[in-house]
Amino acid sequence: MIKVIVPSVIAKTQAELEIIFSRVKDIAGLFQLDVMDSKFVPSSSLDFDFTLPRGKYRYEAQLMVEEPRKWIEMNGEKVDTIIAQIESVKNPESFIEFVKDRKKRVGFALKPETDIIQVKDHLESIDQVLVMTVHPGYYGGEFLPETLDKVKKLRELQPELDIEVDGGIKPGTIMNADVAGANLFVCGSYLVKADSVEERVKRINILKKSIQAD
């Protein structure tokens, strides 16, 4: 199973998006867009009509919003994978069908306090599960090690499922997430808020190689 570092993007303007992307664009081909509506979580991000660099890049949207369907109708064509917070989805089966009808990969994200029972019945129908390892809504939240128990349980239930961790991912936590069974590692503030992004990129690239698997 491929293991990948996934840089995340939080931006309030197109200019900010482009600056952040320019810093992390050489790390990987897959990027996470953190979409926030200041309702489901306190912060806002990518709540405007943004454009993305195309070409070799792939994008997943993590929808921390109250109305994920509305966002998909407006912006879904811009991304390859759509991940909704399970807490905001009233009918998971209908939502899965809604996304797949648009020829997109689909997944659900779980807040730290949300049990995997909420997605257990849908694991064979979705492409990935994102386990929040911090409380969502901000860059730089404190890593919650107890959330890795969900990663372990999910890996036992679905050995081939893409399991992503998001929040507080850096050299001191990523290996624990790897051992728990994650294969996608979202990295935000460790890169974006660094004094020397270039040095952090070097360290992440070395770490990426150390966990890369075929």
Secondary structure as the mmCIF struct_conf table of DSSP 4:
data_model
#
loop_
_struct_conf.conf_type_id
_struct_conf.id
_struct_conf.beg_label_comp_id
_struct_conf.beg_label_asym_id
_struct_conf.beg_label_seq_id
_struct_conf.end_label_comp_id
_struct_conf.end_label_asym_id
_struct_conf.end_label_seq_id
STRN STRN1 VAL A 4 VAL A 9
BEND BEND1 LYS A 12 THR A 13
HELX_RH_AL_P HELX_RH_AL_P1 GLN A 14 VAL A 24
TURN_TY1_P TURN_TY1_P1 LYS A 25 ILE A 27
BEND BEND2 GLY A 29 GLY A 29
STRN STRN2 LEU A 30 ASP A 37
BEND BEND3 SER A 38 PRO A 42
STRN STRN3 SER A 44 SER A 45
BEND BEND4 LEU A 46 LEU A 46
BEND BEND5 PHE A 48 PHE A 48
BEND BEND6 GLY A 55 LYS A 56
STRN STRN4 ARG A 58 MET A 64
BEND BEND7 VAL A 65 GLU A 66
HELX_RH_AL_P HELX_RH_AL_P2 PRO A 68 ASN A 75
HELX_RH_3T_P HELX_RH_3T_P1 GLY A 76 LYS A 78
BEND BEND8 ASP A 80 ASP A 80
STRN STRN5 THR A 81 GLN A 85
HELX_RH_3T_P HELX_RH_3T_P2 ILE A 86 SER A 88
BEND BEND9 LYS A 90 LYS A 90
HELX_RH_AL_P HELX_RH_AL_P3 PRO A 92 LYS A 100
TURN_TY1_P TURN_TY1_P2 ASP A 101 LYS A 103
STRN STRN6 ARG A 105 LEU A 110
TURN_TY1_P TURN_TY1_P3 PRO A 112 GLU A 113
TURN_TY1_P TURN_TY1_P4 ILE A 116 ILE A 116
HELX_RH_AL_P HELX_RH_AL_P4 ILE A 117 LYS A 120
TURN_TY1_P TURN_TY1_P5 ASP A 121 SER A 125
BEND BEND10 ASP A 127 ASP A 127
STRN STRN7 GLN A 128 MET A 132
BEND BEND11 THR A 133 VAL A 134
BEND BEND12 PRO A 136 TYR A 138
TURN_TY1_P TURN_TY1_P6 TYR A 139 GLY A 140
HELX_LH_PP_P HELX_LH_PP_P1 GLY A 141 PHE A 143
HELX_RH_3T_P HELX_RH_3T_P3 PRO A 145 THR A 147
HELX_RH_AL_P HELX_RH_AL_P5 LEU A 148 LEU A 157
TURN_TY1_P TURN_TY1_P7 PRO A 159 GLU A 160
BEND BEND13 LEU A 161 LEU A 161
STRN STRN8 ASP A 162 ASP A 166
BEND BEND14 GLY A 167 GLY A 168
BEND BEND15 LYS A 170 LYS A 170
HELX_RH_AL_P HELX_RH_AL_P6 PRO A 171 ALA A 180
TURN_TY1_P TURN_TY1_P8 GLY A 181 GLY A 181
STRN STRN9 LEU A 184 CYS A 187
HELX_RH_AL_P HELX_RH_AL_P7 SER A 189 VAL A 192
TURN_TY1_P TURN_TY1_P9 LYS A 193 LYS A 193
BEND BEND16 ASP A 195 ASP A 195
HELX_RH_AL_P HELX_RH_AL_P8 VAL A 197 ILE A 211
#
